[in-house]
Amino acid sequence: MSDLDIRYAVPADIDAVLRFWRESAEGTSISDDHDGVAGLLARDPEALLLAERDGAPVGTVIAGFDGWRCSVYRLAVHPGHRRQGVATALLEAVEERFAALGGRRADAMVLEANERARHAWAASGYHREDHWRRWVKPL
């Protein structure tokens, strides 16, 4: 993947990231807006990783670490670049980040109905934990 560049997003990338997610990501998040992404970058400037080819975004992932848990969100690959190692490269970068921070296990949020994503996560060594359920409350 020598033509793939992975870097941390900066505030100037926010609008492009939001457009990318509308085109390439499954589902939406309550934080999929300018303020949400800006808050993420202000809190942890290295949390949002971008994969680019020729300066154009082809993949994203959020790698959040709070000192206790390593959480992976918004792994998305442009439809025209899937099955080319983009997700694998992003997850390798995420895992390196977590290891450098002292993380012990990565947890990923994966939409239950997104079968293609479940296969991609499994291919990268992740497995489903059926004994946990996510509980949420919008604020």
GULUM-395427 format. One record per atom (N, C-alpha, C, O, CB): residue in one letter; x, y, z. Coordinates in steps of 0.1 Angstrom, whole numbers, padded with zeros to 4 digits, always signed. Glycine has a CB too. Example, Ala and Ser with C-alpha at 12.3 -4.5 7.8 and 13.67 -1.06 7.14 Angstrom:
<nodes>
A+0132-0057+0078A+0123-0045+0078A+0132-0033+0078A+0142-0033+0085A+0113-0045+0090S+0128-0022+0071S+0137-0011+0071S+0129+0000+0079S+0134+0011+0080S+0141-0006+0057
</nodes>
This chain:
<nodes>
M+0008-0012+0000M+0000+0000+0000M+0009+0013+0000M+0006+0022+0007M-0009+0000+0012S+0019+0013-0008S+0028+0024-0008S+0022+0037-0013S+0027+0048-0010S+0040+0021-0017D+0010+0036-0020D+0003+0048-0024D-0007+0053-0014D-0014+0063-0017D-0004+0045-0037L-0008+0047-0003L-0017+0051+0008L-0010+0059+0018L+0000+0054+0024L-0024+0038+0014D-0015+0070+0021D-0010+0079+0032D-0020+0079+0043D-0032+0083+0041D-0007+0094+0026I-0015+0076+0055I-0024+0077+0067I-0019+0088+0076I-0007+0088+0079I-0024+0063+0075R-0028+0097+0080R-0024+0108+0088R-0035+0112+0098R-0046+0107+0096R-0020+0121+0079Y-0032+0120+0108Y-0042+0125+0117Y-0050+0136+0110Y-0044+0145+0104Y-0036+0129+0130A-0063+0137+0112A-0071+0148+0107A-0068+0160+0115A-0064+0160+0127A-0086+0144+0108V-0070+0172+0108V-0068+0185+0115V-0082+0192+0113V-0090+0188+0105V-0056+0193+0108P-0084+0203+0120P-0097+0210+0119P-0100+0214+0105P-0112+0214+0101P-0096+0222+0127A-0091+0217+0096A-0094+0220+0082A-0100+0209+0074A-0106+0211+0064A-0081+0225+0075D-0099+0196+0080D-0104+0184+0073D-0119+0182+0076D-0125+0173+0070D-0096+0172+0077I-0124+0188+0086I-0137+0185+0092I-0148+0184+0081I-0155+0174+0080I-0142+0194+0102D-0150+0194+0073D-0161+0194+0063D-0159+0182+0053D-0168+0176+0049D-0161+0207+0055A-0146+0180+0049A-0143+0169+0039A-0146+0155+0046A-0152+0146+0039A-0129+0169+0035V-0143+0154+0059V-0146+0142+0066V-0161+0139+0066V-0166+0128+0064V-0140+0142+0080L-0169+0150+0070L-0183+0148+0070L-0189+0145+0057L-0198+0136+0056L-0190+0161+0075R-0184+0150+0046R-0189+0147+0033R-0185+0132+0030R-0193+0125+0024R-0183+0156+0022F-0173+0128+0033F-0168+0115+0031F-0178+0105+0039F-0181+0094+0033F-0154+0113+0036W-0181+0107+0051W-0190+0098+0059W-0203+0097+0052W-0209+0086+0052W-0191+0103+0073R-0209+0108+0047R-0222+0107+0041R-0222+0098+0029R-0231+0091+0026R-0227+0121+0036E-0210+0098+0022E-0209+0089+0010E-0205+0075+0013E-0209+0066+0006E-0199+0096+0000S-0196+0073+0023S-0189+0061+0024S-0193+0053+0037S-0190+0041+0038S-0175+0063+0024A-0198+0059+0047A-0200+0053+0060A-0215+0047+0061A-0224+0053+0055A-0198+0062+0072E-0216+0037+0068E-0229+0031+0071E-0235+0037+0083E-0227+0039+0093E-0229+0016+0072G-0247+0041+0083G-0253+0047+0095G-0248+0061+0098G-0239+0066+0092G-0251+0038+0107T-0254+0067+0108T-0251+0080+0113T-0249+0080+0128T-0254+0071+0135T-0261+0091+0108S-0242+0090+0132S-0240+0092+0147S-0245+0105+0151S-0246+0115+0143S-0225+0090+0150I-0249+0106+0163I-0254+0119+0169I-0243+0130+0168I-0246+0142+0168I-0259+0117+0183S-0230+0126+0167S-0219+0135+0166S-0214+0138+0152S-0204+0144+0150S-0208+0130+0174D-0221+0133+0142D-0217+0136+0128D-0221+0150+0123D-0229+0152+0114D-0224+0125+0119D-0215+0159+0130D-0216+0173+0126D-0203+0181+0129D-0194+0175+0135D-0228+0180+0133H-0202+0193+0124H-0190+0200+0126H-0186+0202+0140H-0174+0199+0144H-0191+0214+0120D-0195+0205+0149D-0192+0206+0163D-0187+0193+0169D-0178+0193+0178D-0204+0212+0171G-0193+0182+0165G-0190+0169+0171G-0175+0166+0167G-0168+0161+0176G-0199+0159+0166V-0172+0167+0155V-0158+0164+0150V-0148+0174+0156V-0137+0170+0159V-0157+0163+0135A-0152+0186+0156A-0143+0196+0162A-0140+0193+0176A-0128+0195+0181A-0149+0211+0160G-0150+0189+0184G-0148+0186+0198G-0139+0174+0199G-0130+0173+0208G-0161+0183+0204L-0140+0164+0191L-0131+0152+0191L-0117+0157+0189L-0108+0153+0196L-0135+0142+0180L-0115+0165+0178L-0101+0169+0175L-0095+0178+0186L-0083+0177+0189L-0101+0176+0162A-0104+0186+0193A-0099+0194+0204A-0095+0186+0216A-0085+0189+0222A-0109+0205+0208R-0102+0176+0218R-0100+0167+0230R-0088+0157+0227R-0080+0155+0236R-0112+0158+0233D-0087+0152+0215D-0076+0143+0212D-0072+0145+0197D-0078+0139+0188D-0080+0128+0215P-0062+0153+0194P-0059+0156+0180P-0054+0144+0172P-0053+0145+0160P-0048+0166+0180E-0051+0133+0178E-0047+0121+0171E-0057+0110+0170E-0054+0099+0166E-0034+0116+0177A-0070+0113+0174A-0080+0103+0174A-0086+0100+0161A-0090+0089+0158A-0091+0108+0183L-0087+0109+0152L-0093+0107+0138L-0082+0105+0128L-0074+0115+0125L-0102+0119+0135L-0081+0093+0123L-0071+0090+0112L-0078+0090+0099L-0089+0085+0097L-0064+0077+0115L-0070+0096+0089L-0075+0096+0075L-0066+0088+0067L-0053+0089+0068L-0076+0111+0070A-0071+0080+0058A-0063+0074+0047A-0066+0081+0034A-0077+0083+0031A-0067+0058+0046E-0055+0085+0027E-0057+0092+0015E-0048+0086+0004E-0038+0080+0006E-0052+0107+0017R-0054+0087-0008R-0046+0084-0020R-0046+0096-0029R-0057+0102-0032R-0052+0071-0028D-0035+0101-0033D-0034+0113-0042D-0041+0125-0035D-0047+0133-0043D-0039+0110-0056G-0040+0126-0022G-0046+0137-0015G-0061+0136-0013G-0067+0145-0007G-0043+0149-0022A-0068+0125-0018A-0082+0124-0016A-0085+0113-0006A-0078+0103-0005A-0089+0120-0030P-0095+0116+0003P-0098+0106+0014P-0104+0094+0008P-0113+0094-0001P-0108+0113+0024V-0099+0082+0013V-0104+0069+0009V-0108+0061+0021V-0114+0051+0020V-0093+0061+0001G-0105+0066+0033G-0109+0059+0045G-0107+0067+0058G-0099+0077+0058G-0101+0046+0047T-0114+0064+0068T-0113+0071+0081T-0115+0060+0092T-0121+0050+0090T-0124+0082+0082V-0110+0064+0104V-0113+0056+0116V-0111+0066+0128V-0102+0074+0127V-0105+0043+0117I-0119+0064+0138I-0117+0071+0150I-0111+0061+0160I-0116+0051+0163I-0130+0078+0156A-0100+0065+0167A-0093+0057+0176A-0093+0064+0190A-0083+0072+0192A-0078+0053+0172G-0103+0062+0198G-0104+0069+0210G-0098+0062+0222G-0100+0050+0223G-0118+0073+0213F-0090+0068+0230F-0084+0062+0242F-0086+0071+0254F-0082+0083+0254F-0069+0058+0240D-0093+0066+0264D-0095+0075+0276D-0087+0071+0288D-0089+0076+0299D-0110+0074+0280G-0076+0064+0286G-0067+0059+0296G-0071+0046+0302G-0064+0040+0310G-0067+0069+0307W-0083+0041+0298W-0089+0028+0303W-0092+0019+0291W-0088+0008+0291W-0101+0031+0312R-0100+0025+0282R-0105+0017+0271R-0100+0023+0258R-0099+0035+0256R-0120+0016+0271C-0098+0013+0248C-0094+0017+0235C-0107+0015+0226C-0112+0003+0225C-0082+0009+0229S-0112+0025+0221S-0125+0024+0213S-0123+0028+0199S-0117+0038+0196S-0136+0032+0220V-0129+0020+0190V-0127+0023+0176V-0141+0026+0170V-0151+0018+0172V-0121+0010+0168Y-0142+0037+0163Y-0155+0041+0157Y-0153+0046+0142Y-0141+0048+0138Y-0161+0053+0165R-0163+0046+0135R-0164+0052+0122R-0153+0047+0112R-0148+0055+0104R-0162+0067+0123L-0150+0034+0113L-0142+0028+0102L-0150+0029+0089L-0160+0022+0088L-0137+0014+0106A-0145+0036+0080A-0153+0037+0067A-0143+0038+0056A-0132+0044+0057A-0162+0050+0067V-0146+0031+0045V-0137+0030+0033V-0146+0034+0021V-0157+0029+0020V-0130+0017+0031H-0141+0043+0013H-0148+0047+0001H-0152+0035-0008H-0143+0026-0009H-0140+0057-0008P-0164+0034-0013P-0168+0022-0020P-0159+0018-0032P-0157+0006-0035P-0182+0024-0026G-0153+0028-0038G-0144+0025-0049G-0130+0020-0045G-0122+0017-0053G-0142+0037-0058H-0128+0020-0032H-0114+0016-0027H-0115+0004-0017H-0105+0001-0010H-0108+0028-0020R-0127-0002-0016R-0128-0014-0007R-0121-0026-0012R-0119-0027-0024R-0143-0017-0005R-0118-0035-0003R-0111-0047-0006R-0097-0045-0013R-0092-0052-0021R-0119-0056-0016Q-0091-0033-0009Q-0077-0030-0013Q-0068-0028-0002Q-0057-0022-0004Q-0078-0018-0022G-0072-0032+0010G-0063-0031+0022G-0064-0018+0030G-0056-0015+0039G-0049-0033+0018V-0073-0009+0026V-0074+0004+0033V-0078+0002+0047V-0072+0007+0057V-0084+0013+0026A-0089-0006+0050A-0093-0008+0064A-0082-0015+0072A-0080-0012+0083A-0106-0017+0064T-0076-0025+0066T-0065-0032+0073T-0054-0022+0077T-0049-0023+0088T-0059-0043+0064A-0050-0013+0068A-0039-0004+0071A-0044+0006+0082A-0036+0009+0091A-0036+0004+0058L-0056+0011+0081L-0062+0019+0092L-0062+0012+0105L-0058+0018+0115L-0076+0024+0088L-0066+0000+0106L-0067-0007+0118L-0053-0010+0124L-0051-0010+0136L-0075-0020+0117E-0043-0013+0115E-0030-0014+0120E-0025-0001+0126E-0018-0002+0137E-0020-0019+0108A-0028+0010+0120A-0024+0023+0126A-0030+0025+0139A-0024+0030+0149A-0027+0034+0116V-0043+0022+0140V-0051+0023+0153V-0044+0015+0164V-0042+0019+0175V-0066+0019+0151E-0041+0002+0160E-0036-0007+0170E-0022-0002+0175E-0018-0004+0186E-0035-0021+0165E-0014+0003+0166E-0001+0009+0170E-0003+0020+0179E+0005+0022+0189E+0007+0013+0157R-0012+0029+0176R-0015+0040+0185R-0019+0036+0199R-0014+0041+0209R-0027+0049+0179F-0028+0026+0199F-0033+0021+0212F-0021+0015+0220F-0020+0017+0232F-0044+0011+0210A-0013+0007+0213A-0002+0000+0220A+0007+0011+0226A+0012+0009+0237A+0005-0009+0211A+0010+0021+0218A+0019+0031+0223A+0014+0039+0235A+0021+0044+0243A+0022+0041+0212L+0000+0040+0236L-0006+0046+0247L-0008+0037+0259L-0013+0041+0270L-0020+0052+0243G-0005+0024+0258G-0006+0015+0269G-0019+0007+0269G-0023+0001+0278G-0005+0022+0282G-0026+0008+0258G-0039+0001+0257G-0038-0014+0256G-0027-0019+0252G-0047+0006+0244R-0048-0021+0261R-0047-0035+0262R-0057-0043+0253R-0054-0055+0250R-0050-0039+0276R-0067-0036+0249R-0077-0043+0241R-0085-0032+0233R-0088-0022+0239R-0087-0052+0249A-0088-0035+0221A-0095-0025+0213A-0110-0030+0212A-0112-0042+0209A-0089-0023+0198D-0119-0021+0214D-0133-0024+0213D-0139-0016+0201D-0136-0004+0199D-0141-0020+0226A-0146-0023+0192A-0151-0016+0180A-0166-0016+0180A-0173-0025+0185A-0146-0023+0168M-0172-0004+0176M-0186-0003+0174M-0189-0007+0160M-0185+0000+0151M-0191+0012+0178V-0197-0017+0158V-0200-0022+0145V-0215-0024+0143V-0222-0030+0152V-0193-0036+0142L-0221-0018+0133L-0235-0019+0131L-0239-0034+0129L-0233-0040+0120L-0240-0010+0119E-0249-0038+0136E-0253-0052+0135E-0257-0056+0121E-0254-0067+0116E-0264-0055+0145A-0264-0047+0114A-0270-0050+0101A-0259-0049+0090A-0262-0052+0079A-0281-0041+0098N-0247-0044+0093N-0237-0042+0083N-0228-0055+0081N-0218-0056+0087N-0228-0030+0086E-0233-0064+0074E-0227-0077+0073E-0213-0076+0067E-0203-0083+0071E-0235-0087+0064R-0211-0067+0057R-0198-0065+0050R-0188-0060+0061R-0176-0065+0061R-0199-0055+0039A-0192-0051+0069A-0183-0047+0080A-0179-0058+0090A-0168-0059+0094A-0189-0035+0087R-0189-0066+0093R-0186-0077+0103R-0176-0086+0097R-0167-0090+0104R-0199-0085+0106H-0176-0089+0084H-0166-0097+0078H-0152-0090+0078H-0142-0097+0080H-0170-0100+0063A-0152-0077+0075A-0139-0070+0075A-0133-0070+0089A-0121-0072+0091A-0141-0056+0071W-0141-0068+0100W-0136-0068+0113W-0131-0082+0117W-0120-0083+0123W-0147-0064+0123A-0138-0092+0113A-0134-0106+0116A-0121-0109+0109A-0112-0115+0115A-0144-0116+0112A-0119-0104+0097A-0107-0107+0090A-0095-0100+0096A-0083-0104+0094A-0108-0102+0075S-0097-0089+0104S-0086-0082+0111S-0084-0088+0125S-0077-0082+0133S-0089-0068+0111G-0091-0099+0129G-0089-0105+0141G-0098-0101+0153G-0096-0105+0164G-0075-0102+0146Y-0108-0093+0150Y-0118-0089+0160Y-0129-0099+0160Y-0132-0106+0150Y-0124-0075+0157H-0135-0101+0172H-0147-0110+0173H-0158-0103+0181H-0155-0094+0189H-0142-0123+0180R-0170-0108+0179R-0182-0103+0186R-0182-0108+0200R-0180-0120+0202R-0194-0106+0178E-0186-0100+0209E-0188-0104+0223E-0203-0103+0226E-0209-0092+0228E-0180-0095+0233D-0210-0114+0226D-0224-0114+0227D-0229-0112+0241D-0241-0109+0243D-0230-0128+0222H-0221-0113+0251H-0226-0111+0265H-0226-0096+0269H-0230-0093+0280H-0217-0118+0274W-0222-0087+0260W-0223-0072+0263W-0233-0066+0253W-0235-0071+0242W-0209-0066+0261R-0240-0056+0258R-0249-0048+0250R-0246-0033+0253R-0242-0030+0264R-0264-0051+0253R-0248-0025+0243R-0245-0011+0244R-0258-0004+0250R-0269-0007+0244R-0241-0005+0231W-0257+0004+0259W-0268+0012+0265W-0265+0026+0262W-0254+0031+0265W-0270+0009+0280V-0275+0034+0257V-0272+0048+0254V-0283+0057+0259V-0294+0053+0262V-0271+0049+0239K-0279+0069+0260K-0289+0080+0264K-0284+0093+0258K-0273+0098+0262K-0290+0081+0280P-0291+0098+0248P-0287+0111+0242P-0287+0122+0253P-0296+0122+0261P-0297+0115+0230L-0278+0131+0252L-0277+0142+0262L-0281+0155+0256L-0281+0165+0262L-0262+0143+0267
</nodes>
